[in-house]
Amino acid sequence: MGISNKNTALFIGLTIIFLASCARETYNISYNGVIVDEHNNYPIAHSSVQSFCLYQQNIDQSATHTVNTTTDSLGNFQLNFDKGYKLTLIIAANDYVETFLQFKPSVNHLPDTIYLKRKELLQSSTLKTKTNSP
């Protein structure tokens, strides 16, 4: 009987480890966000949002569903996916640093505010100096 109990315990332990290691997909994902300037909190209109949602295609392969969108005049955007376990966003806007986000999606996700940092523009000037002629 001792061997049988050990085998049962081993089987249960291995099953728990296997189930914990599997990708946990979320279904009916709806993600809302607003993109704003980190300095003045003004919305950034017409920003580009590339999104990649990883999902389990079969028992040993993952696949990616891609959605590209732009923000409206108030910096808002919405993404919808049937299922997935990892969401990646690449956000780009003129004169702002491109931003990369990656997280696990959830069904009851509250709208996110994503702050973009302005690119630093380096300006140089040339000062003309007088030359003394002999």
N, C-alpha and C positions, 0 to 999 in steps of 0.2 A: 504493500500500500504506500510506503514511503516514496517509491519511485514514481508511482502514479501521481501523487500530490506534487512532486517536484516537476514532472512533465507538464502538469496543468498550470502550475505557477509560471513556468518558463513560457508556455504558450500564451498565457494572458499577458505576461510582461512584453513579449515580442509583439503581440498584437497592439498593445498600447503605444509602443515606440513607433510601429508602422503607421498607425492612424495619426499620431502626432506629427509625423514627418510629411504627410500628404499635404498638398496645397489646399487651402481652405478657400473655396470660391464663394463669392457673393453674387447673388442674382438680382436682376433689375436695378442696376446701378444708375443713379442719377446724381451728377456732380454739378453744383452751381458755384460760380466764383465771380469775383470782381477784381479787376486789376487797377491798381492805383500807384501814383508816384509816392515813393517813400518819404520824400522831403515835405511835400505840401498836401498829401492825401487826396489830390485831385484824380478823378478817374482818367484812365488812358484809353481813349477810343480807338477802335480799329486795330487792336493788337492781334498778332497772329498766335493761335493756340494749336499746337500739334499734340495729340494725345495718343498714347499707345496703351492698350489694356491687354495684359497677358491672361490667358485662360487655358484650362486643361482641355486639350483637343481629344486625347485618349489617355489610357493609363500611363503611358510613358512619353508623351509628347505634349509640349505646350505650343500655343499659337498666339498670334497677336492680331487684335482688331484695332485699326487706326481710324481716327476721326480728326479732321482738320477744320477749324472754325476761326472766326474773328470775333472780337468783342463788339458790342453795340456802342452807341454814343455815350453811354454811362459806364463803360468798362465792364459790363456784365457778359457772361457766357454760360452756356449749359452744355453738358456732355451726357450722353445716354449709352449704356452698354447692357447687353443681355446678361452677361456673366463675366467674372474675372477675379483674379487674386492679387494683381499688382497693377497700379496705374502710374503712368509716367507722363508728365507734362513738360513741354518745351515752349516757353513763352518769349516772343520777340516783339519789339516795338521800335519804331524809329527813335534814335537818340537815347536808347536805354540798353543796359547790359542784358544779354539773353539769360533767362533764368530756367533752371532745370529742377523739377520736383519729382519725387518718387515716393509712393505710399501705398498702403493697403486700403482698398475701397471699403465702404460700408453702406448699408441700405439707408440708414437715417442720418446721412451726412448733412451737416449744417453748411450754409454757404461760407466759403473761404474768402478772405481778403488776401490777395497776393501783391506784395510790394515790389516794385521794380526800381532799380537804382539807375540814375542818369549816367550816361557815359561822360567821362571827364574829357573835355576838349582842351587840348593844350594849344595855346596861342603863342605865337612868337612874333616879334616885331624887329625890324631893323632900324636902327637909329643912324641917320646920316650925320656924319660929323664934318665939321669944317676942317679943311686942310689949309694950313698956312703956306702960301706960295712965296718964295723968296723974291 
